Amino acid sequence: MNKKKILFIALGALDIAVVTFLFVVHIVMLANVVGKTPEQIQAFAQGQGMFAYLAGHLDVYGYAFVIPLFVVLAANIVGLVLYIRKTTKKEPITVSSLSEEEKEALKRELLEDLKK
């Protein structure tokens, strides 16, 4: 395998790991915060652990988890669009790539054009 292909596979695996981690953090935060009163959220924020800290410091949560997720997802969309554009480029048709029937039809068309 060439190094470029290995690099793309490693970047893809890293991207999947980062997005999965960020989604898991969001799901756990939603499970701990949604449907609770502000007093319950404050009580949860007084506890120990990463999620209690994030519930008490929403700016850290936003800058460390929400914004990076949107940036990664936007980069994935841009990368997908560029990849699709690259792979769907029409390659120029050469005479050697034509089948025998297509070559004969092309010859007939050229002869008709020359007769006119």
Secondary structure, DSSP 8 states (H G I E B T S, - for coil): --HHHHHHHHHHHHHHHHHHHHHHHHHHHHHHHTT--HHHHHHHHTSSSHHHHHHH-HHHHIIIIIHHHHHHHHHHHHHHHHHHHHHT------GGGS-HHHHHHHHHHHHHHHH-
